[in-house]
């Protein structure tokens, strides 16, 4: 009889442990989902920033090219 009580207590403990682990897993799955969404947002922000940098660099190159062209044109003497 005492052994049956012991088995019953162990089974109850195991069931409680399983429930606690399932809840813990559910919590971590939600945390992971939140992190994945945040990572996706940060990746989009990085791509946007890189696009802006690219546009600025290209615009700067065009401004410099226009400046050089104007300087060269001003050096040409018209007869």
C-alpha positions as CSV (number, residue, x, y, z in Angstrom):
1,X,0.0,0.0,0.0
2,X,2.8,2.4,0.9
3,X,4.5,1.6,-2.4
4,X,1.3,2.5,-4.3
5,X,1.2,5.9,-2.6
6,X,4.8,6.4,-3.5
7,X,4.1,5.6,-7.2
8,X,1.1,7.8,-7.1
9,X,3.0,10.7,-5.7
10,X,5.8,10.2,-8.3
11,X,3.2,10.2,-11.1
12,X,1.6,13.4,-9.8
13,X,5.1,15.0,-9.6
14,X,5.9,13.9,-13.1
15,X,2.6,15.3,-14.4
16,X,3.2,18.6,-12.7
17,X,6.7,18.7,-14.0
18,X,5.4,18.0,-17.5
19,X,2.8,20.8,-17.2
20,X,5.4,23.2,-16.0
21,X,7.8,22.4,-18.8
22,X,5.0,22.7,-21.4
23,X,4.2,26.2,-20.0
24,X,7.9,27.1,-20.1
25,X,8.1,25.9,-23.7
26,X,5.1,27.9,-24.6
27,X,6.6,31.0,-23.0
28,X,9.9,30.6,-24.9
29,X,8.0,29.9,-28.2
30,X,6.2,33.3,-27.8
31,X,9.5,35.0,-26.9
32,X,11.1,33.5,-30.0
33,X,8.2,34.6,-32.2
34,X,8.5,38.2,-30.8
35,X,12.2,38.2,-31.4
36,X,11.8,36.9,-35.0
37,X,9.3,39.7,-35.7
38,X,11.7,42.2,-34.2
39,X,14.6,40.8,-36.3
40,X,12.5,41.1,-39.4
41,X,11.8,44.8,-38.6
42,X,15.4,45.5,-37.9
43,X,16.5,43.9,-41.2
44,X,14.0,46.0,-43.1
45,X,15.3,49.1,-41.3
46,X,18.9,48.1,-42.3
47,X,17.9,47.7,-45.9
48,X,16.2,51.0,-45.9
49,X,19.2,52.7,-44.4
50,X,21.5,51.0,-46.9
51,X,19.2,52.2,-49.7
52,X,19.4,55.8,-48.4
53,X,23.2,55.6,-48.2
54,X,23.4,54.3,-51.7
55,X,21.2,57.1,-53.0
56,X,23.2,59.7,-51.2
57,X,26.5,58.3,-52.5
58,X,25.2,58.2,-56.1
59,X,23.8,61.7,-55.7
60,X,27.2,62.9,-54.3
61,X,28.9,61.3,-57.3
62,X,26.6,63.1,-59.7
63,X,27.2,66.4,-58.0
64,X,30.9,65.9,-58.1
65,X,30.7,64.9,-61.8
66,X,28.6,68.0,-62.6
67,X,31.1,70.2,-60.7
68,X,34.0,68.7,-62.7
69,X,32.2,69.1,-66.0
70,X,31.4,72.7,-65.2
71,X,35.0,73.4,-64.2
72,X,36.2,71.8,-67.5
73,X,33.7,73.8,-69.5
74,X,34.8,77.0,-67.9
75,X,38.5,76.3,-68.9
76,X,37.5,76.0,-72.6
77,X,38.2,79.2,-74.5
78,X,35.7,80.0,-77.2
79,X,37.1,81.8,-80.2
